Amino acid sequence: MTSSSDSSLAVTAQLAEFAATVDWNDVPAHVRGLMPVLLIDVFRAGAVGRGKPWTRSVDALFGGTTSALAATVFYSGRRADPARAAFINGTACGSLDWDDSHVAAIIHPGICIWPAALAVAEATGASGRELLAAVLAGYEVAIRIGMSIQPEHSLRGFQGTPTCGTFGAAAACARLLKLSPEGVRDALGIASSFSCGLSQFFVSGSDIKRIHAGKAAANGVEAALLAHAGLTGPHDAIEGSQGFGRAFSDRFDPATAVKDLGTGFRTEWISLKPHVGSVRMQAAIEAAIWLAQDGVRFDDVASVEIGVHRAMIGKLTASRPVDVQQAQLSTPFAVALALALTPGRSGPVTLTIDDYEGNFGDPRIADLSARTTCSADAEVERLTTAESVAARVTCTLRDGSRREHFIASPKGCPQNPLTVDEISQRFVAIAEAGFDRAAIDAWLAAARGLERLDSVAPLLALRAGEGEKR
C-alpha cells in the first residue's frame, strides 16, 4: 500500500507539466531516433488491420461522422470526426497483437497514442516536430502510470493498454491543442473517468480486445477536446484517495510515476514484436523457430514444455484456445504453429495474423498445442527484466530424445532491437502487396524524416486510389 508521504505527490500535475512543456531539443538523441521506428511499426500493423472485418465494422459505424474538425482514416481519402477517426485507426493498428509493448508497464502504448495524436495533429495543422514531442509525452505518461500500478492492475482483471493508453492519448492530444499545464491536467482528469478495459478475453476469447486501442484513442481525443473547451477534471485524478491509482490497483506507487520525469525516458524500454502475439510470447516463438530450423520435425514431436515467467500462467498459457483471438494469446498454440510452419519458409520467419487465421482449424496444430504445457522456469524468471521476457522451449520427440532452446532476449526487445532499416523493410514487405513501391518509398521517406515535416499530411498520403494496386 502507498505510504502517507507518497500520497502527497502531485502525480497528475507533474505529468501534466511534463506533457505541456517537454522540449524536443532536450530529449536524448537515441530516444528521438526511436520515435520514427515506432511510427512505422504502427502503420505496418495498420496496413494489415485496415482490411480485417472488425476494422470494417467500426469504420462502417463511425466512418461517416463529421464535426467542425476532421481527420483522415488511415489508407483512405476519407475524413471523419477526429475521435471517430482515431477509433477506426486505433482498431486497425491495434487489433492484431502485433503492436509495440512495454513489459514493465504491461501496455501497448503506440496503438492508442499515434492514432489519437495524428488525428489532432492533422486537424490543428501541427508540424512533424510538434507531433513527435506530443507523442513522446503521451508514451511517457501512459508508461509511467502503467508502471505505478502493475502487476496488480493486470492481476485484478484490467488490461493496461486501454486504461493507461487513454491517459497517454489524452496527454498527446492536449499537447497538440497547446493547452497549459493546468489544461493538460484537466485532460488527464477527464481521461481518468474515461479509462476502461477488462481482460476477460484472455479466458473467454471474443473480439473485444481488437477494439480496445481504438476506444482508448477516441477517449483520449475526447478528453483533450473537452479540456480545450473549458471543462475541468479532478486535479488529483491519478493519485487521489478515490483516484485512478487506488481504484485500479491494490498497489499504487506514485513515486514510480514521476521518478526522474523529464530526464529519464521509459519509452526507450519499448519492445517491438516480429510475431503476432503477446510480447511475453516472442522468446518462445523464436525458440520454436530455432528448433524447427535446426532439424526438429513437427511430426516427430510427442510433447512440448515451455518454461515461462509465472506471470504468464493463466493468461497466455491456454493450450486449447477457443477462437483466433485467444490463439494469438496462447503460447502453446503459437509454439505449435511455429514448429509447423517454419520448415516451409526461407529467410526470417514471421508469424502473422494470416498464419493464425489460416491454421486455427488445423487439427494437427491444435493437437500439438493440447500436448504442450507451460510452467514457471527459474532461469526465465531470473533473466526476465523490465524490458524483455525470456523463454525456454523443450521438445520431447517420439523416440524419447529431447531438444531444447533458450532465448534470453528476443528480437525486437531493447537489448536486441529492430533498427529503423529493419522495421522499414518489414513495412515494405507488408505494404507492397497492396500499394505501388514508389508510393511506399515516399511514405517511408516522410516517416523517417518526420522531424522535418511542416505538416503530417505526407503520413496520410498512402491511400486507395493514389498508389494502391488494383
C-alpha positions in Angstrom: 0.0 0.0 0.0 1.1 3.6 -0.5 2.7 5.5 2.3 1.3 8.8 3.6 4.4 10.6 2.2 3.9 9.2 -1.2 0.2 10.3 -1.1 1.5 13.9 -1.2 3.0 13.5 -4.6 1.0 15.6 -7.2 1.3 12.9 -9.9 -1.4 14.3 -12.1 0.0 17.8 -12.1 3.6 16.7 -12.6 2.8 14.5 -15.5 0.7 17.3 -17.0 3.5 19.9 -16.5 5.9 17.5 -18.3 3.5 16.8 -21.2 2.8 20.5 -21.7 6.4 21.7 -21.5 8.9 18.9 -22.6 11.3 20.4 -25.1 12.1 18.1 -28.1 15.7 19.5 -28.1 16.2 18.2 -24.6 15.2 14.6 -25.5 18.2 12.3 -25.8 19.2 11.5 -29.4 18.6 7.8 -29.1 15.0 8.4 -27.9 14.4 10.9 -30.7 15.7 8.3 -33.1 13.3 5.6 -31.8 10.2 7.6 -32.5 10.1 7.1 -36.3 10.7 3.4 -35.7 7.6 3.3 -33.5 5.5 5.2 -36.1 6.5 2.9 -38.9 5.7 -0.1 -36.8 2.2 1.2 -36.0 1.5 1.8 -39.7 2.9 -1.7 -40.5 0.2 -3.3 -38.4 -2.4 -0.9 -39.7 -1.7 -1.9 -43.3 -2.9 -5.4 -42.4 -5.6 -4.4 -39.8 -7.4 -2.0 -42.1 -8.9 -4.8 -44.1 -10.0 -7.0 -41.2 -13.7 -7.5 -40.5 -13.6 -5.9 -37.1 -12.0 -2.7 -38.5 -14.5 -2.6 -41.4 -17.3 -2.9 -38.8 -16.0 0.0 -36.7 -15.4 2.0 -39.9 -19.0 1.4 -41.1 -20.3 2.6 -37.8 -18.2 5.7 -37.3 -16.6 6.5 -40.7 -19.3 8.9 -41.7 -19.3 11.1 -38.7 -18.4 14.7 -39.2 -17.7 17.7 -37.0 -16.1 21.1 -37.2 -12.7 19.3 -37.1 -11.9 16.3 -39.3 -9.1 13.7 -39.6 -8.2 11.1 -42.1 -9.0 7.4 -41.8 -5.6 5.7 -42.5 -5.0 4.4 -46.0 -8.1 6.1 -47.4 -9.1 9.5 -48.7 -12.0 9.7 -46.3 -12.2 12.1 -43.3 -14.2 11.8 -40.1 -14.6 13.4 -36.8 -11.2 13.2 -35.1 -12.3 10.9 -32.2 -14.1 8.6 -34.6 -11.1 8.6 -37.0 -8.8 7.7 -34.0 -11.2 4.9 -33.1 -11.1 3.4 -36.6 -7.3 3.8 -36.9 -6.6 2.6 -33.5 -8.6 -0.5 -34.2 -6.8 -1.2 -37.5 -3.4 -0.8 -35.8 -4.1 -2.4 -32.5 -6.3 -5.4 -33.4 -3.6 -7.9 -34.5 -1.5 -8.3 -31.3 1.4 -7.0 -33.4 2.0 -3.8 -31.6 4.8 -2.1 -29.6 4.9 -3.2 -26.0 6.3 -2.1 -22.6 7.0 -5.1 -20.4 7.1 -3.3 -17.1 4.0 -1.2 -17.7 2.2 -4.1 -19.4 0.7 -1.9 -22.1 0.9 -1.3 -25.8 1.1 2.5 -25.9 1.7 3.2 -29.6 -1.6 1.9 -30.9 -3.6 4.2 -28.6 -1.3 7.3 -28.9 -0.3 7.6 -32.5 -3.9 7.3 -34.0 -5.2 9.9 -31.5 -2.2 12.3 -31.9 -2.3 12.1 -35.7 -6.0 12.9 -35.8 -5.5 16.0 -33.7 -2.2 17.0 -35.4 -4.0 16.9 -38.8 -7.0 18.8 -37.5 -4.7 21.5 -36.0 -2.1 21.7 -38.7 0.7 20.6 -36.4 4.3 20.1 -37.7 6.1 16.8 -37.6 8.3 18.1 -34.8 5.2 19.1 -32.8 3.7 15.6 -33.3 6.9 13.9 -32.1 7.1 15.9 -28.9 3.4 15.3 -28.2 3.6 11.5 -28.9 6.7 11.1 -26.7 4.8 12.9 -23.9 1.9 10.5 -24.4 4.2 7.5 -24.2 5.9 8.7 -21.0 2.5 9.4 -19.3 1.0 6.1 -20.3 4.0 4.0 -19.4 4.7 5.7 -16.1 1.1 5.4 -15.0 1.2 1.7 -16.0 4.4 1.1 -14.1 3.0 2.7 -11.0 0.1 0.2 -10.8 1.4 -3.1 -12.3 1.3 -6.0 -12.0 -1.6 -5.8 -9.6 -3.6 -3.9 -12.2 -3.5 -6.8 -14.6 -4.0 -9.3 -11.8 -7.3 -7.6 -10.9 -8.5 -8.2 -14.4 -7.8 -4.9 -16.2 -5.9 -4.5 -19.5 -3.4 -1.7 -19.2 -3.5 -0.8 -22.9 -6.9 0.8 -22.9 -6.8 2.0 -19.3 -3.4 3.7 -19.3 -3.4 4.3 -23.1 -6.3 6.7 -22.6 -4.1 8.9 -20.5 -1.3 8.8 -23.0 -3.6 9.7 -25.9 -5.2 12.5 -23.8 -1.7 13.9 -22.9 -0.5 13.8 -26.5 -3.7 15.5 -27.9 -3.7 18.1 -25.1 -0.1 19.0 -26.0 -1.1 19.4 -29.7 -4.0 21.6 -28.7 -1.4 23.8 -26.9 -3.1 23.5 -23.5 -1.4 24.9 -20.5 -0.1 22.6 -17.8 -3.4 23.2 -16.0 -5.3 22.4 -19.2 -3.4 19.1 -19.7 -4.1 18.3 -16.0 -7.8 18.7 -16.8 -7.5 16.5 -19.8 -5.9 13.8 -17.6 -8.6 14.3 -15.0 -11.3 13.8 -17.6 -9.4 10.8 -19.1 -9.4 9.2 -15.6 -13.2 8.8 -15.9 -13.0 7.5 -19.5 -10.3 4.9 -18.7 -11.6 1.3 -19.1 -10.8 -2.2 -20.3 -11.1 -5.7 -18.9 -9.1 -8.8 -19.6 -11.8 -11.5 -19.6 -11.0 -12.1 -23.3 -7.9 -14.0 -22.1 -10.3 -16.5 -20.6 -13.3 -16.4 -22.9 -12.0 -15.2 -26.2 -14.2 -12.7 -28.3 -13.5 -9.7 -30.4 -13.4 -7.1 -27.7 -9.6 -6.8 -27.4 -9.5 -5.9 -31.0 -11.2 -2.5 -30.4 -9.5 -1.7 -27.0 -6.8 0.5 -28.6 -9.3 2.3 -30.8 -11.6 3.1 -27.9 -8.7 4.4 -25.9 -7.5 6.6 -28.8 -11.0 8.0 -29.2 -11.3 8.6 -25.4 -8.0 10.4 -25.4 -9.1 12.7 -28.2 -12.4 13.5 -26.5 -10.8 14.1 -23.1 -8.4 16.6 -24.6 -11.1 18.4 -26.6 -13.3 18.7 -23.6 -10.5 20.2 -21.6 -9.8 22.6 -24.6 -13.5 23.6 -24.4 -13.0 24.5 -20.8 -14.2 21.5 -18.8 -12.3 20.5 -15.8 -11.2 17.2 -14.3 -10.0 16.4 -10.7 -6.6 17.9 -10.1 -5.5 14.7 -8.4 -7.3 12.3 -10.6 -4.5 9.8 -10.6 -3.2 9.9 -7.1 -6.3 11.0 -5.1 -7.8 8.9 -2.4 -10.5 7.7 -4.9 -8.4 8.3 -8.0 -7.3 6.1 -10.8 -4.3 4.6 -9.0 -6.1 3.3 -5.9 -9.3 2.4 -7.8 -7.5 0.3 -10.4 -4.7 -1.4 -8.4 -4.0 -2.9 -5.0 -0.5 -1.4 -5.1 -0.2 2.1 -6.4 3.2 3.7 -6.2 3.1 7.4 -7.0 6.9 7.8 -6.9 7.3 5.4 -9.8 5.1 7.6 -12.0 7.2 10.7 -11.6 10.8 9.4 -10.8 13.3 11.3 -12.9 10.5 12.7 -15.0 12.0 14.8 -17.9 15.5 13.3 -17.6 14.8 9.5 -17.7 12.6 8.3 -20.6 10.8 5.0 -20.1 9.9 5.0 -23.8 13.4 3.6 -24.5 12.3 0.3 -22.9 9.8 -0.3 -25.7 9.8 -3.7 -27.4 8.6 -4.3 -31.0 7.1 -7.7 -32.0 8.3 -9.6 -35.1 5.5 -12.1 -34.5 1.8 -11.7 -33.8 1.1 -12.5 -30.2 1.9 -11.1 -26.8 5.3 -9.6 -26.2 5.8 -12.2 -23.5 5.4 -14.9 -26.1 8.1 -13.7 -28.5 11.0 -15.6 -27.0 9.1 -18.9 -27.0 8.1 -18.4 -30.7 11.7 -17.5 -31.5 13.0 -20.6 -29.7 10.5 -22.8 -31.5 11.5 -21.4 -34.9 15.2 -22.0 -34.0 14.4 -25.7 -33.1 12.5 -26.2 -36.3 15.3 -24.7 -38.4 17.8 -26.9 -36.5 16.0 -30.1 -37.7 13.2 -30.7 -35.2 10.4 -32.1 -37.4 6.8 -31.3 -36.4 5.6 -34.9 -36.9 8.3 -36.2 -34.6 7.3 -34.1 -31.6 5.4 -36.0 -28.9 5.1 -33.1 -26.5 6.4 -29.7 -25.7 7.3 -28.0 -22.5 7.6 -24.2 -22.3 9.4 -22.5 -19.5 7.8 -19.2 -18.9 7.6 -16.4 -16.3 4.9 -17.3 -13.7 3.0 -14.0 -14.5 2.1 -15.6 -17.9 0.4 -18.6 -16.4 -3.4 -18.4 -16.7 -3.4 -15.6 -19.2 -1.0 -16.7 -22.0 -0.9 -20.4 -21.5 -4.3 -21.8 -22.8 -3.5 -25.0 -24.6 -6.9 -25.3 -26.2 -7.8 -21.8 -27.5 -11.5 -21.3 -28.3 -11.0 -18.7 -31.2 -8.4 -17.0 -33.2 -8.1 -14.1 -30.8 -7.3 -16.4 -27.9 -5.0 -18.4 -30.1 -3.0 -15.2 -30.7 -2.5 -15.1 -26.9 -1.8 -18.8 -26.4 1.9 -19.6 -26.0 1.3 -23.3 -26.7 -0.6 -22.6 -29.9 2.0 -20.1 -31.1 4.8 -22.6 -30.5 3.0 -25.4 -32.2 2.2 -23.0 -35.1 5.9 -22.0 -35.4 7.1 -25.6 -35.4 4.6 -26.5 -38.1 5.2 -23.5 -40.5 8.9 -22.8 -40.2 10.2 -25.7 -42.4 8.3 -24.4 -45.4 9.8 -20.9 -45.2 13.0 -19.2 -46.2 14.7 -16.2 -44.6 13.5 -14.6 -41.4 10.3 -16.4 -40.2 7.4 -14.2 -39.0 4.1 -15.4 -37.6 1.3 -13.2 -39.0 -2.4 -12.8 -38.4 -3.0 -14.7 -41.6 -1.0 -17.6 -40.2 -3.2 -17.8 -37.1 -6.5 -17.4 -39.1 -5.4 -19.8 -41.8 -4.3 -22.5 -39.4 -6.6 -22.2 -36.4 -8.7 -25.1 -37.6 -5.7 -27.4 -38.4 -6.2 -30.5 -36.2 -2.5 -31.3 -36.2 -1.6 -27.9 -34.8 -4.5 -28.0 -32.3 -3.4 -31.4 -31.2 0.2 -30.4 -30.5 -1.0 -27.3 -28.7 -3.0 -29.5 -26.4 0.1 -31.6 -25.8 2.0 -28.5 -24.8 2.5 -27.5 -21.1 3.8 -24.2 -19.6 5.4 -24.0 -16.3 7.4 -21.4 -14.3 11.1 -21.6 -15.1 13.6 -20.3 -12.6 16.1 -19.2 -15.2 13.4 -17.5 -17.3 12.3 -15.5 -14.2 15.9 -14.6 -13.3 16.7 -13.3 -16.8 13.3 -11.6 -17.4 13.7 -7.8 -16.9 11.6 -4.7 -17.2 12.5 -4.6 -20.9 12.2 -8.3 -22.0 10.8 -11.7 -21.2 12.9 -14.9 -21.7 11.6 -18.4 -22.5 12.7 -22.0 -22.9 11.2 -24.5 -25.3 11.8 -28.2 -24.9 10.5 -30.7 -27.4 10.2 -34.4 -26.4 10.4 -36.4 -29.6 8.7 -39.7 -30.3 12.0 -41.6 -29.9 12.3 -40.3 -26.4 15.1 -37.8 -27.1 14.7 -34.1 -26.1 15.7 -30.9 -27.9 15.8 -27.6 -26.0 16.5 -24.0 -26.8 16.5 -20.9 -24.6 16.0 -17.3 -25.7 17.0 -14.6 -23.2 16.4 -11.5 -25.3 14.1 -12.0 -28.3 14.4 -9.9 -31.4 12.7 -6.5 -31.0 13.4 -6.0 -27.3 15.7 -3.1 -26.2 18.6 -5.5 -25.8 18.1 -6.9 -29.3 16.3 -4.1 -31.1 14.8 -3.8 -34.6 16.6 -0.9 -36.4 14.9 1.7 -38.5 16.1 -0.1 -41.6 14.8 -3.4 -40.4 11.4 -2.0 -39.5 11.2 -0.2 -42.8 11.9 -3.5 -44.6 9.1 -5.1 -42.7 6.8 -2.3 -43.6 7.6 -2.7 -47.3 7.1 -6.5 -47.1 3.6 -5.8 -45.8 2.6 -2.8 -47.8 3.9 -3.9 -51.3 1.0 -6.4 -51.5 -1.4 -3.5 -51.8 0.5 -0.4 -52.8 2.9 0.6 -55.5 6.6 0.7 -54.4 7.0 4.4 -55.3 4.2 5.4 -53.0 5.5 3.2 -50.3 9.0 4.7 -50.6 7.5 8.2 -50.5 5.6 7.3 -47.3 8.7 5.8 -45.7 10.8 8.9 -46.5 8.2 11.1 -44.8 8.0 8.8 -41.8 11.8 8.6 -41.4 12.1 12.4 -41.9 9.1 13.2 -39.7 11.0 15.8 -37.6 11.5 17.9 -40.8 7.8 17.9 -42.0 5.8 21.1 -41.9 2.6 19.1 -41.5 1.6 15.5 -41.0 -0.2 15.3 -44.4 2.5 13.2 -46.1 1.9 10.5 -43.4 -1.7 10.2 -44.6 -1.0 10.2 -48.3 -0.7 6.4 -48.8 -4.3 5.6 -49.7 -6.7 3.9 -52.0 -6.8 5.4 -55.5 -3.3 7.1 -55.0 -0.8 4.3 -55.0 -2.9 1.3 -54.2 -2.7 -1.7 -56.5 -5.8 -2.7 -58.2 
